[in-house]
Amino acid sequence: MLIATQEHTAGDSVDVRVEARDQHDNIAVFEQRPVLASSAAFSSVLVDVQDGVGILTVHTKRTETVAIVLTDTADTKLELPQAAFELIFLPGTDR
């Protein structure tokens, strides 16, 4: 599961929380394996999940929609979201 507010200002860094959930929708605190996050905006990066939670930081200077897809790289049969998670970066003011 990916969690973040979805509209941001171009140039800002956004932390996206990656959570492993159990069958009762609780954070799976015993989950200790990485997942691969991929996007056209940043290629691919391993997200280290410890105690059921990992953080992915996304940064872009452009106005764009960043679609993030998670992949089970170790073929551990994790159930991952099928749809891409989208972050929207809107134009900002000059800083």
C-alpha positions as CSV (number, residue, x, y, z in Angstrom):
1,M,0.0,0.0,0.0
2,L,1.3,3.5,-0.9
3,I,0.3,6.5,1.2
4,A,0.8,10.2,0.4
5,T,-1.3,13.2,-0.4
6,Q,-1.6,13.4,-4.1
7,E,-1.0,17.0,-5.1
8,H,2.3,18.7,-4.6
9,T,4.3,21.6,-5.8
10,A,7.0,21.0,-8.5
11,G,10.4,21.3,-6.8
12,D,9.3,19.9,-3.5
13,S,10.3,16.5,-2.1
14,V,7.5,14.1,-1.2
15,D,7.8,11.2,1.2
16,V,5.6,8.3,0.2
17,R,5.0,5.7,2.9
18,V,5.0,2.1,1.7
19,E,3.1,-0.2,4.1
20,A,2.9,-3.9,4.2
21,R,-0.6,-4.9,5.4
22,D,-2.0,-8.2,6.7
23,Q,-5.3,-9.8,5.9
24,H,-7.0,-7.7,8.6
25,D,-5.6,-4.4,7.1
26,N,-3.1,-3.9,10.0
27,I,0.5,-3.0,9.4
28,A,2.4,-6.3,9.1
29,V,5.1,-5.4,11.6
30,F,7.0,-8.7,10.9
31,E,7.5,-7.8,7.2
32,Q,11.2,-7.1,6.6
33,R,11.8,-7.3,2.8
34,P,12.3,-4.7,0.1
35,V,10.1,-3.9,-2.8
36,L,11.0,-2.3,-6.1
37,A,9.4,1.1,-6.9
38,S,9.5,2.1,-10.5
39,S,8.5,5.2,-12.4
40,A,9.4,7.0,-15.6
41,A,10.3,10.0,-13.3
42,F,13.0,8.2,-11.4
43,S,13.6,4.8,-13.0
44,S,13.7,2.1,-10.3
45,V,14.7,2.1,-6.6
46,L,14.5,-0.5,-3.9
47,V,12.4,0.6,-0.9
48,D,13.6,-1.0,2.3
49,V,10.6,-2.2,4.3
50,Q,11.3,-2.7,8.0
51,D,8.7,-3.6,10.6
52,G,6.1,-3.3,7.8
53,V,6.9,0.3,6.7
54,G,9.3,1.9,4.2
55,I,9.7,5.4,2.8
56,L,10.2,6.4,-0.8
57,T,11.2,10.1,-1.4
58,V,10.1,11.5,-4.8
59,H,11.4,14.8,-6.2
60,T,10.8,16.4,-9.5
61,K,11.3,20.0,-10.7
62,R,8.8,19.7,-13.5
63,T,5.0,20.0,-13.5
64,E,4.0,16.4,-14.1
65,T,2.1,13.4,-12.8
66,V,4.5,10.7,-11.4
67,A,3.1,7.2,-11.5
68,I,4.7,4.7,-9.1
69,V,4.4,0.9,-9.5
70,L,5.6,-1.6,-6.9
71,T,7.2,-4.9,-7.9
72,D,7.9,-8.1,-5.9
73,T,11.6,-8.5,-7.0
74,A,12.3,-11.6,-5.0
75,D,9.2,-13.4,-6.3
76,T,7.9,-13.9,-2.7
77,K,4.3,-13.9,-3.8
78,L,3.5,-10.6,-2.1
79,E,0.2,-9.2,-3.1
80,L,0.9,-5.7,-4.5
81,P,-1.5,-3.1,-5.8
82,Q,-2.2,-3.6,-9.5
83,A,-2.8,0.0,-10.3
84,A,-0.1,2.7,-10.4
85,F,-0.1,5.2,-7.5
86,E,0.0,8.8,-8.9
87,L,1.5,11.9,-7.4
88,I,0.6,15.2,-9.1
89,F,3.2,17.9,-9.1
90,L,1.6,21.3,-9.9
91,P,3.4,24.5,-10.9
92,G,4.8,26.5,-8.0
93,T,5.9,30.0,-7.4
94,D,9.5,31.2,-7.9
95,R,11.5,30.7,-4.7
